[in-house]
């Protein structure tokens, strides 16, 4: 049987020639990661096993990003436990408060490479598939077992093939591709399936946009999302002086459970309306509904990278955030923050009336910032707009790309960024 990229990576990890969808494979991951949200539970369960040493400290990453800066005594105590654990176990890949979001750190530090198998205690681990790795989330109990034995089992998923063609128009990026795919598949259309991207349209999506795209596949229920390595991947890794990696590609005659084609040229800025990421409409249609907002957010592991910072600055330069709108911009990592400072983007944000936060998960699930009141409306570049996602259960959350969010913050209502910048 000819293999999809996910099948071939799982076969390699299992020491097999080939695997088929539905099979159970036992593998040793190349890298595992936990953070301060699931890490304390993982540590508790690891200690209950009575095992004194982790299987391989060089393969473990711990990041403090969710509950940062600490908002409670419990959060501070959990951070203290994880710091001590990393030191006692000799885990050198430990990233403390202010370093940034776990998924972006893994990519930024070069820990993610094509052909690798990565598991972490976070559902958005699928983001790493943008670099050609198999990456998926697991629970804290499972991670504790991996810390102990260095092994886990996975069921081989079927794969959905998505072919992207054409060049996207202005103010359309990976977020809009993801929202379009959510509109097609809905939030459970890729449950326990791999999503594999192909097509000449990929050349127009840089690594930041690809990470956004793979990140959002989790909202479709995907086990993992993956993009075969190409020139964009090569350039990304070359910048990090990484050249020693194995390029694995899907077989030409691989079997897919479904094939979806999306012409990027036909896309426009999209928005997911409350209360589901698949409740998708064109931004220009939502603009006609006159949805007044109280808050706007750019950041999180979905859209907190340099592409997002530059796009927001392009919209905000010379403009002011609408009075009454709280606009939070949270860079994904310290490196992104410093680059935004160097390019003068933070000055643009501040002069416009936005608030720039310390690199962290920040206003993703109201982890210390961005909580809302019941009668408020927010537009965010994050990944989820479920009931209660930002605190109050009656608050309404809209999802959009970073240009849409920035333009909406200036307008004081959800708008198509082309209305402000031209092009509609």
Backbone torsions as a table, in degrees:
resi	resn	phi	psi	omega
1	UNK	NA	130.9	177.6
2	UNK	-71.8	141.9	-171.5
3	UNK	-106.6	143.7	168.9
4	UNK	-73.7	172.2	-178.8
5	UNK	-63.5	-41.1	178.5
6	UNK	-62.8	-42.9	177.5
7	UNK	-60.3	-41.7	-176.9
8	UNK	-70.0	-35.8	178.9
9	UNK	-70.1	-38.8	178.5
10	UNK	-70.2	-35.8	176.7
11	UNK	-63.6	-43.4	178.2
12	UNK	-60.8	-46.3	-178.4
13	UNK	-64.9	-30.3	-179.0
14	UNK	-89.2	-3.2	-178.0
15	UNK	70.6	32.0	-177.8
16	UNK	-114.0	156.2	175.1
17	UNK	-71.5	-39.3	-178.5
18	UNK	-158.0	156.8	174.5
19	UNK	-136.3	158.6	-179.0
20	UNK	-121.0	152.9	177.8
21	UNK	-54.2	135.4	179.9
22	UNK	98.0	-20.2	178.0
23	UNK	-70.3	150.7	173.0
24	UNK	-98.0	127.8	178.8
25	UNK	-121.1	146.3	177.6
26	UNK	-108.4	126.2	-172.9
27	UNK	-137.2	162.0	169.2
28	UNK	-110.8	118.3	-177.4
29	UNK	-68.3	153.4	176.0
30	UNK	-79.7	-26.2	-178.2
31	UNK	-156.4	140.8	174.7
32	UNK	-130.0	151.5	-176.9
33	UNK	-143.1	144.1	169.7
34	UNK	-138.4	166.7	-178.9
35	UNK	-135.7	-172.7	-173.5
36	UNK	-77.9	2.5	175.1
37	UNK	-91.6	-49.8	179.7
38	UNK	-100.9	-17.7	-177.0
39	UNK	-57.8	-44.3	179.5
40	UNK	-59.1	-40.1	178.0
41	UNK	-68.1	-40.4	177.3
42	UNK	-59.9	-44.8	179.4
43	UNK	-62.3	-42.6	178.7
44	UNK	-59.2	-45.8	-177.1
45	UNK	-72.4	-33.3	175.8
46	UNK	-64.1	-43.5	-179.8
47	UNK	-64.5	-34.6	179.6
48	UNK	-66.0	-21.2	178.3
49	UNK	-74.0	-18.5	180.0
50	UNK	80.3	11.0	179.4
51	UNK	-88.5	135.5	-172.9
52	UNK	-90.7	-30.2	-175.1
53	UNK	-129.3	140.8	176.4
54	UNK	-70.5	159.5	-174.2
55	UNK	-68.1	-34.5	-178.7
56	UNK	-160.3	96.9	-176.5
57	UNK	-62.1	-23.3	-178.9
58	UNK	-73.7	-15.1	-179.9
59	UNK	-102.3	5.3	-176.3
60	UNK	-110.1	133.0	175.3
61	UNK	-119.6	136.1	175.3
62	UNK	-126.6	130.7	-177.5
63	UNK	-129.2	133.6	173.2
64	UNK	-97.8	101.0	-173.9
65	UNK	-138.8	-26.4	-174.9
66	UNK	-80.1	-51.7	-176.7
67	UNK	-98.0	48.5	-176.5
68	UNK	-132.7	147.6	-17.2
69	UNK	-56.8	152.9	-172.5
70	UNK	-57.0	136.6	-178.5
71	UNK	-108.6	-4.5	-176.2
72	UNK	-154.1	164.1	177.2
73	UNK	-62.7	-38.6	180.0
74	UNK	-62.6	-43.6	178.6
75	UNK	-61.3	-42.7	179.8
76	UNK	-63.6	-40.3	179.3
77	UNK	-66.8	-39.1	177.6
78	UNK	-64.1	-40.8	176.5
79	UNK	-60.4	-42.9	-179.9
80	UNK	-60.8	-42.7	178.8
81	UNK	-62.0	-43.7	-178.4
82	UNK	-69.4	-37.7	176.6
83	UNK	-60.9	-46.4	-179.0
84	UNK	-65.0	-42.2	-179.8
85	UNK	-61.0	-46.2	-179.8
86	UNK	-60.7	-42.4	-179.6
87	UNK	-66.3	-45.9	-178.1
88	UNK	-65.0	-34.0	-176.1
89	UNK	-90.3	-6.7	-178.7
90	UNK	74.8	29.0	178.3
91	UNK	-85.3	103.5	-175.7
92	UNK	-84.7	-19.5	178.3
93	UNK	-86.7	65.8	-180.0
94	UNK	-115.7	127.2	-176.5
95	UNK	-121.1	115.2	-172.4
96	UNK	-83.7	-179.0	-178.9
97	UNK	-52.4	132.4	176.2
98	UNK	97.1	-11.5	178.9
99	UNK	-74.7	-32.4	176.9
100	UNK	130.7	-167.7	-174.7
101	UNK	-83.9	137.9	-172.9
102	UNK	-53.2	-48.2	-175.5
103	UNK	-64.5	-38.6	179.1
104	UNK	-72.8	-34.3	176.5
105	UNK	-64.5	-43.2	179.3
106	UNK	-57.2	-42.6	179.9
107	UNK	-73.8	-45.2	-175.6
108	UNK	-63.1	-38.2	-177.8
109	UNK	-83.3	-1.8	179.5
110	UNK	79.1	15.2	178.6
111	UNK	-72.5	-25.2	178.8
112	UNK	-96.0	126.9	178.6
113	UNK	-138.8	155.6	179.0
114	UNK	-55.4	140.7	175.6
115	UNK	86.6	-8.0	-178.1
116	UNK	-83.6	160.2	176.9
117	UNK	-117.8	120.1	-173.1
118	UNK	-126.2	134.1	172.8
119	UNK	-128.9	147.8	-178.8
120	UNK	-153.4	158.7	-178.8
121	UNK	-85.0	54.9	177.7
122	UNK	-155.6	131.2	-175.7
123	UNK	-62.8	-29.8	-177.3
124	UNK	-83.2	15.1	172.8
125	UNK	-58.4	-22.0	178.0
126	UNK	-57.1	-17.4	178.9
127	UNK	-54.0	-37.0	-175.7
128	UNK	-65.4	-14.7	177.6
129	UNK	-63.5	-16.9	177.3
130	UNK	-61.5	-22.7	-177.7
131	UNK	-101.5	10.8	175.5
132	UNK	87.1	18.6	178.0
133	UNK	-102.7	155.8	168.1
134	UNK	-85.8	120.6	-176.7
135	UNK	-141.0	131.3	-178.4
136	UNK	-150.9	161.4	-179.9
137	UNK	-92.1	148.8	175.2
138	UNK	-135.8	168.1	-178.5
139	UNK	-83.9	171.1	-177.1
140	UNK	-66.3	-37.9	178.5
141	UNK	-63.6	-42.7	179.7
142	UNK	-65.8	-39.3	179.0
143	UNK	-65.4	-38.0	177.4
144	UNK	-59.3	-39.5	178.4
145	UNK	-67.3	-37.6	177.9
146	UNK	-66.3	-42.1	176.0
147	UNK	-56.1	-37.4	-175.7
148	UNK	-77.9	-43.8	-171.1
149	UNK	-115.1	-19.2	-179.4
150	UNK	76.0	17.7	-179.0
151	UNK	-138.9	155.8	172.3
152	UNK	-156.9	165.9	176.4
153	UNK	-111.6	151.4	177.7
154	UNK	-139.1	146.9	172.2
155	UNK	-91.1	131.2	-178.1
156	UNK	-68.5	122.0	-178.0
157	UNK	-84.9	156.0	165.8
158	UNK	-70.0	163.7	-176.8
159	UNK	-124.9	133.8	171.7
160	UNK	-97.0	128.1	179.0
161	UNK	-97.6	126.5	178.6
162	UNK	-115.8	120.3	-178.9
163	UNK	-104.2	119.3	179.8
164	UNK	-103.8	126.7	179.3
165	UNK	-125.7	162.0	174.6
166	UNK	78.2	167.6	-180.0
167	UNK	-101.1	127.1	-178.9
168	UNK	-68.5	143.5	176.8
169	UNK	-72.1	175.3	-179.7
170	UNK	-57.9	143.6	177.1
171	UNK	65.2	24.4	173.6
172	UNK	-123.2	129.7	-178.6
173	UNK	-145.8	-157.3	-175.7
174	UNK	-58.5	-34.5	179.8
175	UNK	-63.3	-40.4	-178.9
176	UNK	-71.5	-34.5	174.9
177	UNK	-62.6	-43.6	179.7
178	UNK	-63.9	-42.9	180.0
179	UNK	-66.1	-37.1	176.4
180	UNK	-63.1	-42.4	179.4
181	UNK	-66.3	-36.5	175.1
182	UNK	-63.9	-36.8	177.9
183	UNK	-63.2	-35.1	-179.6
184	UNK	-78.4	-47.5	-172.8
185	UNK	-90.8	-24.8	-171.5
186	UNK	69.0	179.2	-173.3
187	UNK	-74.6	-8.6	177.0
188	UNK	-124.7	13.2	-175.9
189	UNK	-74.8	-13.6	178.7
190	UNK	-122.5	25.1	-176.5
191	UNK	-56.8	125.4	-176.1
192	UNK	49.0	40.4	173.0
193	UNK	-125.6	155.7	173.2
194	UNK	-88.5	147.0	173.9
195	UNK	-116.9	119.2	-174.9
196	UNK	-116.2	126.3	-174.1
197	UNK	-101.4	139.2	179.0
198	UNK	-141.1	177.4	171.8
199	UNK	106.8	156.4	-177.5
200	UNK	-69.3	-13.7	177.2
201	UNK	-68.0	-21.0	-179.8
202	UNK	-62.6	-28.2	-177.1
203	UNK	-62.8	-19.9	-178.3
204	UNK	-92.4	-0.2	178.5
205	UNK	-108.5	113.1	178.0
206	UNK	-72.7	179.1	-174.9
207	UNK	-63.5	-35.9	176.9
208	UNK	-58.4	-47.0	-178.7
209	UNK	-66.9	-37.0	179.0
210	UNK	-65.7	-38.7	177.7
211	UNK	-64.7	-39.2	175.7
212	UNK	-60.7	-45.2	-178.4
213	UNK	-61.8	-50.4	180.0
214	UNK	-65.3	-38.9	177.6
215	UNK	-53.6	-47.1	-175.8
216	UNK	-74.0	-13.4	178.4
217	UNK	-65.1	-23.4	175.4
218	UNK	-59.8	-33.5	-178.7
219	UNK	-69.9	-9.9	174.7
220	UNK	-96.3	-0.4	-179.1
221	UNK	92.6	7.5	-173.4
222	UNK	-63.7	140.6	172.7
223	UNK	-69.2	-40.4	175.4
224	UNK	-158.4	161.6	174.3
225	UNK	-128.9	148.4	-173.7
226	UNK	-154.8	143.8	176.5
227	UNK	-122.0	121.5	179.0
228	UNK	-57.9	140.3	-178.9
229	UNK	-57.5	139.2	178.0
230	UNK	-145.4	-161.3	-177.7
231	UNK	-64.4	-35.0	177.8
232	UNK	-63.0	-42.7	177.3
233	UNK	-63.5	-45.2	-179.1
234	UNK	-60.3	-45.4	-179.8
235	UNK	-64.6	-39.9	179.3
236	UNK	-60.2	-45.4	-178.5
237	UNK	-74.9	-33.1	179.7
238	UNK	-63.1	-35.9	177.1
239	UNK	-61.6	-24.5	179.5
240	UNK	-97.9	7.3	-179.4
241	UNK	60.5	35.1	176.1
242	UNK	-105.1	114.4	-179.3
243	UNK	-126.3	-15.3	-176.5
244	UNK	-95.5	84.5	177.0
245	UNK	-147.6	159.5	-176.5
246	UNK	-97.2	125.1	177.2
247	UNK	-91.8	116.0	178.0
248	UNK	-116.3	132.7	-178.8
249	UNK	-125.4	156.7	178.2
250	UNK	-69.0	153.4	176.6
251	UNK	-71.0	148.0	-176.9
252	UNK	-61.6	-32.3	-178.0
253	UNK	-103.8	25.8	179.6
254	UNK	-61.2	147.8	-179.2
255	UNK	-97.1	130.7	-179.2
256	UNK	-117.9	146.5	-179.5
257	UNK	-73.6	-23.6	179.8
258	UNK	-162.2	147.6	176.8
259	UNK	-123.5	127.0	-178.9
260	UNK	-122.6	133.3	178.1
261	UNK	-113.4	132.9	178.0
262	UNK	-129.3	122.0	175.8
263	UNK	-89.8	111.3	-176.4
264	UNK	-62.7	-27.8	179.3
265	UNK	-61.6	-27.2	-178.3
266	UNK	-85.7	-6.5	-176.7
267	UNK	-80.9	159.3	174.1
268	UNK	-141.8	167.1	177.7
269	UNK	-55.6	129.2	-177.0
270	UNK	-115.2	159.7	179.0
271	UNK	-137.4	137.0	171.9
272	UNK	-96.9	122.5	-178.5
273	UNK	-87.9	161.7	177.9
274	UNK	-57.3	146.3	-0.9
275	UNK	-121.5	46.7	-178.4
276	UNK	-154.9	141.5	179.1
277	UNK	-63.3	-16.4	179.2
278	UNK	-97.1	4.6	176.5
279	UNK	-85.9	69.3	-166.4
280	UNK	-97.1	138.9	175.9
281	UNK	-143.3	160.5	175.6
282	UNK	-66.3	140.5	179.9
283	UNK	-58.3	-35.3	-179.1
284	UNK	-67.8	-29.0	176.3
285	UNK	-72.0	-40.7	178.7
286	UNK	-67.6	-34.1	177.7
287	UNK	-57.4	-38.1	-179.9
288	UNK	-68.4	-18.7	179.5
289	UNK	-81.4	-8.2	177.4
290	UNK	55.7	57.0	-179.6
291	UNK	-84.8	100.5	179.8
292	UNK	-74.3	136.4	-176.4
293	UNK	-113.6	155.8	175.3
294	UNK	-108.9	-20.3	-174.7
295	UNK	-149.2	146.8	175.0
296	UNK	-135.2	144.8	-175.5
297	UNK	-137.5	131.7	167.2
298	UNK	-123.4	126.4	-178.5
299	UNK	154.2	-154.4	-177.5
300	UNK	71.3	176.7	-179.4
301	UNK	-71.6	-6.0	179.5
302	UNK	-87.6	-45.1	-174.2
303	UNK	-147.1	56.9	178.7
304	UNK	-120.0	22.1	-175.0
305	UNK	-97.1	179.8	-173.8
306	UNK	-61.3	-35.6	176.9
307	UNK	-58.3	-39.8	179.1
308	UNK	-69.9	-41.2	179.5
309	UNK	-62.2	-45.2	-178.6
310	UNK	-67.2	-38.3	179.5
311	UNK	-66.4	-42.3	178.3
312	UNK	-62.7	-42.2	179.9
313	UNK	-64.3	-37.0	178.1
314	UNK	-60.9	-39.2	179.3
315	UNK	-73.8	-41.4	-169.5
316	UNK	-83.8	-22.0	-173.6
317	UNK	-56.9	124.1	179.7
318	UNK	78.9	6.6	-178.3
319	UNK	-120.4	172.6	178.4
320	UNK	-127.4	141.6	173.7
321	UNK	-64.9	138.7	-178.9
322	UNK	-58.3	130.8	175.5
323	UNK	-53.6	135.8	-178.5
324	UNK	95.6	-7.5	179.0
325	UNK	-105.0	127.3	173.5
326	UNK	-90.9	118.2	-177.5
327	UNK	-114.5	111.7	-179.4
328	UNK	-103.6	127.1	175.0
329	UNK	-121.6	119.1	-174.6
330	UNK	-125.6	103.1	178.2
331	UNK	-58.6	146.3	-175.1
332	UNK	-70.6	-32.5	-178.7
333	UNK	-141.2	167.4	177.1
334	UNK	-62.8	-36.7	178.5
335	UNK	-62.6	-42.6	177.3
336	UNK	-63.5	-43.2	179.6
337	UNK	-58.7	-49.0	-177.4
338	UNK	-65.4	-37.4	178.0
339	UNK	-67.3	-37.9	177.2
340	UNK	-64.7	-36.5	175.6
341	UNK	-65.9	-47.0	-177.9
342	UNK	-59.1	-38.2	-178.2
343	UNK	-85.1	-0.5	179.3
344	UNK	80.3	12.6	-176.7
345	UNK	-73.8	-37.8	179.4
346	UNK	-62.9	-36.2	176.7
347	UNK	-64.2	-42.0	177.2
348	UNK	-61.4	-45.4	-179.7
349	UNK	-60.2	-47.5	-176.1
350	UNK	-66.3	-43.2	179.1
351	UNK	-64.1	-28.5	179.8
352	UNK	-78.4	-16.0	179.9
353	UNK	106.0	8.3	177.2
354	UNK	-83.5	159.7	175.8
355	UNK	-109.0	126.2	-178.7
356	UNK	-101.4	126.6	-174.6
357	UNK	-103.0	166.1	176.3
358	UNK	-66.4	141.4	-179.9
359	UNK	-56.1	118.8	179.7
360	UNK	-175.6	-179.8	176.9
361	UNK	-65.1	-33.1	171.2
362	UNK	54.1	-130.8	-173.4
363	UNK	-80.4	61.4	177.5
364	UNK	-103.1	-49.8	177.9
365	UNK	-130.6	35.5	-179.1
366	UNK	61.9	37.4	177.3
367	UNK	-77.6	65.2	175.3
368	UNK	96.0	-12.0	176.8
369	UNK	-150.6	148.9	175.8
370	UNK	86.4	7.1	178.4
371	UNK	-63.8	146.7	-173.6
372	UNK	-119.8	159.8	173.6
373	UNK	-88.6	164.8	-173.8
374	UNK	-60.5	-33.2	-174.9
375	UNK	-98.7	18.3	-175.3
376	UNK	-101.5	161.1	-179.8
377	UNK	-126.3	137.4	179.7
378	UNK	-131.2	144.1	166.9
379	UNK	-116.4	128.9	-174.8
380	UNK	-132.0	150.7	173.8
381	UNK	-87.6	8.5	178.0
382	UNK	-71.9	-167.0	-170.3
383	UNK	-104.9	-17.3	-170.7
384	UNK	-135.5	142.9	178.3
385	UNK	-132.5	34.2	179.9
386	UNK	-66.5	165.0	175.4
387	UNK	-58.4	127.5	177.1
388	UNK	78.0	7.8	-176.4
389	UNK	-61.7	-34.7	178.5
390	UNK	-114.8	39.6	175.4
391	UNK	105.6	-98.0	-172.7
392	UNK	-64.7	132.3	-178.6
393	UNK	-66.6	-22.5	-179.4
394	UNK	-92.5	-6.7	178.4
395	UNK	-66.8	148.1	-179.2
396	UNK	-111.1	131.4	-176.0
397	UNK	-121.2	131.9	175.4
398	UNK	-113.0	145.4	177.5
399	UNK	-109.9	140.3	176.4
400	UNK	-158.8	173.8	176.8
401	UNK	-76.5	173.0	-173.2
402	UNK	-65.9	-32.1	176.8
403	UNK	-67.3	-42.5	179.1
404	UNK	-63.5	-41.9	179.8
405	UNK	-64.9	-46.9	-178.3
406	UNK	-63.1	-44.6	179.8
407	UNK	-64.5	-37.9	179.1
408	UNK	-66.8	-35.8	178.8
409	UNK	-63.4	-36.9	178.8
410	UNK	-74.0	-40.1	-177.6
411	UNK	-76.6	-24.7	-177.1
412	UNK	82.2	7.9	177.1
413	UNK	-154.9	163.3	-179.5
414	UNK	-68.9	121.2	178.8
415	UNK	-136.4	163.9	170.8
416	UNK	-78.0	126.8	-177.1
417	UNK	-59.5	-24.2	179.0
418	UNK	-68.4	-22.2	176.6
419	UNK	-64.1	-32.6	-178.5
420	UNK	-89.9	-36.5	-173.5
421	UNK	-103.1	-3.5	-178.1
422	UNK	92.7	148.9	174.9
423	UNK	122.7	-11.7	179.5
424	UNK	-75.5	NA	NA
